[in-house]
Amino acid sequence: MMSGKTLDRIELGQTKDEVRAIMKGSPDNKRFTETTEQWEYKRYVNLEYKIILIDFYQGRVVSFNMLDDRLLPPPPSITIGAGYSN
């Protein structure tokens, strides 16, 4: 799990290596065009599951977005037991 303070360290102009160090690893997904590359991380941030999108141009951060992941299924329900009687 990450804190919002960790993500606050990502800044415009940082390199891919700097982002990898802050995010503690490689992205979960990558997308690219002829001129830009987008990294996608899926992380718990302050107890909420988020999608984090970081765009690079010429190897430097140019954009940062964090979205709620509403596509995740809800956590499974847990049944403790049917109960008991005397």
N, C-alpha and C positions, 0 to 999 in steps of 0.2 A: 504494500500500500504506500502511496505517496501523499505528501502534504501539498497544499497550495503553495506553501513557501518554496518548495523544491521547484515547482513549475515557474514560479516568479523569477527564477534564475535564468530562464531561457530568454534571450534578447536578440533583437535584430542584428544581423551581421555575424553571428556566431557560426563556427564551422560545424561540419557534420560530426567530427570527433568530439567537439565540446558538447554537442547535443547528446551524443551517445553516452558520454560520461555523466551528464546530469540525469538522463533517463535510465541509467544503469543497464544499457544493452541496446541491441539493434531493434529496429521497428518491427512490429507484427506484420505490417504490409507496406509495400512501396508502390507508388504510381509515378509515371513520368510522361512528359511531353518532350518536344524537341528542345525546349528551353528551361523547363522547370522539373523539379522532382518533389514529390510529396511523401512524407513518412507518416504512417499511422500507428499510434500506440493505443492499446486498450489497457487501462489501469484503474484501480480503485483510488480515488482522490477524496480524502476526507470522508470516507465511508460511502461514497457514491461511485458507481461504475461510469467511467467517462471514456469517450473517444477523443484522442488528442491528435490533431493534424498539424504538421509542421512542413512548410513549403520552403524549398531552397532554390536559389537562382545563382548560378556559377559557384555552387558549393557553400553558399552563405544563407542563413535564415532571412527570409523576406516576409513570412506570414506565420501566425500561430493561432489556432482555433481549438477550443475545447467544447465538446458537445455531450449532452446526456445520451447514454445508449439505451434508448427506449425499446430496442428490438430484443433485448435480453429477456428470456423467460423469467417469471418470478421464481424465487427460491422454492424448493420443494417443501411441501408440508410434512411435518413429522408427527406420527402417531405414537404416543407414549405407551399406550396399552388400552385395553377395553375396560379396565377397572376390575374390581374384585368385590365379592360380597361374602358375608359370614354365613 
